[in-house]
Amino acid sequence: DDACGFARLRSSAMATTKRTTPNGAGQLGARLIAALVPRYFPTLSALQLAAQGPAYSTLSNWKHGKAIPEWESVEAMARLVGVDALELLAPRGGDLTALPPR
């Protein structure tokens, strides 16, 4: 019912970091928010208003690693700014799919 796909998020559907998560999974939300603010939105409040979906507290929890966004949410945020989800999360000038150096 929602153009960006945030309808389910209004009911606060998110994973918390209290569950057992793969190493570094708690950083997904922080990377997502860092990719969006301030590059596309000046503040977290501006992002929340544009998304018309996740509560400000949800976005804040993602930013601080207290909750992990579902992949659907990452994709919806990417659609909001017109880019691919992997492109949004990739380091600037980098490749998210590249293997880290050993």
C-alpha positions as CSV (number, residue, x, y, z in Angstrom):
1,D,0.0,0.0,0.0
2,D,3.1,2.2,0.3
3,A,5.1,3.3,-2.7
4,C,8.5,2.8,-1.0
5,G,7.6,-0.4,0.8
6,F,7.6,0.9,4.3
7,A,4.0,-0.1,5.3
8,R,5.2,-3.0,7.4
9,L,7.8,-0.9,9.1
10,R,5.2,1.3,10.7
11,S,4.5,-1.6,13.1
12,S,8.2,-1.5,14.1
13,A,9.2,-4.7,12.3
14,M,12.9,-4.9,12.9
15,A,15.5,-7.3,14.3
16,T,17.2,-6.4,17.6
17,T,20.9,-7.0,18.2
18,K,20.0,-9.1,21.3
19,R,19.6,-12.1,19.0
20,T,22.7,-14.0,17.9
21,T,23.8,-12.2,14.7
22,P,26.7,-12.8,12.3
23,N,29.8,-10.8,13.2
24,G,29.4,-7.2,12.1
25,A,25.7,-7.5,11.3
26,G,24.9,-4.8,13.8
27,Q,26.8,-2.4,11.5
28,L,24.3,-2.7,8.7
29,G,22.0,-0.1,10.1
30,A,24.8,2.3,10.9
31,R,26.2,1.9,7.3
32,L,22.7,2.5,5.9
33,I,22.1,5.7,7.9
34,A,25.6,6.9,7.2
35,A,25.0,6.5,3.4
36,L,21.8,8.5,3.6
37,V,22.6,11.3,6.1
38,P,23.9,13.8,5.2
39,R,24.5,12.7,1.6
40,Y,20.8,12.6,0.6
41,F,19.1,14.0,3.7
42,P,20.5,16.8,6.0
43,T,19.3,15.1,9.2
44,L,17.8,11.9,10.5
45,S,14.5,13.7,11.0
46,A,14.5,14.7,7.3
47,L,15.1,11.1,6.3
48,Q,12.2,9.9,8.6
49,L,9.9,12.5,7.0
50,A,10.8,11.6,3.5
51,A,10.5,7.8,4.2
52,Q,7.1,8.2,5.9
53,G,7.6,4.8,7.4
54,P,10.1,3.9,10.0
55,A,9.7,5.7,13.3
56,Y,12.5,8.1,14.2
57,S,13.4,5.8,17.1
58,T,13.8,2.9,14.7
59,L,16.2,4.9,12.5
60,S,18.1,6.0,15.6
61,N,18.4,2.4,16.7
62,W,19.7,1.4,13.3
63,K,22.2,4.3,13.4
64,H,23.5,3.2,16.9
65,G,23.6,-0.5,16.2
66,K,20.8,-1.3,18.6
67,A,18.7,-2.8,15.9
68,I,19.3,-4.3,12.5
69,P,17.1,-3.4,9.5
70,E,15.5,-6.1,7.5
71,W,16.9,-6.3,4.0
72,E,13.5,-5.2,2.7
73,S,14.0,-2.0,4.6
74,V,17.5,-1.5,3.1
75,E,16.0,-1.9,-0.3
76,A,13.1,0.5,0.4
77,M,15.6,3.1,1.6
78,A,17.6,2.6,-1.6
79,R,14.5,3.0,-3.7
80,L,13.7,6.2,-1.8
81,V,16.9,7.8,-3.2
82,G,16.9,6.0,-6.6
83,V,19.9,3.7,-6.2
84,D,20.5,0.0,-5.8
85,A,20.8,-1.2,-2.2
86,L,24.3,-2.6,-2.7
87,E,25.4,0.6,-4.4
88,L,24.0,2.6,-1.4
89,L,25.9,0.5,1.1
90,A,29.2,0.3,-0.8
91,P,32.0,2.5,0.4
92,R,32.4,5.6,-1.7
93,G,34.4,4.7,-4.7
94,G,34.5,1.1,-3.5
95,D,33.0,-2.2,-4.2
96,L,30.8,-3.9,-1.6
97,T,31.3,-7.3,-3.2
98,A,35.2,-7.1,-3.2
99,L,36.9,-9.4,-0.8
100,P,38.8,-7.7,2.1
101,P,42.6,-7.9,2.0
102,R,44.1,-10.8,4.0
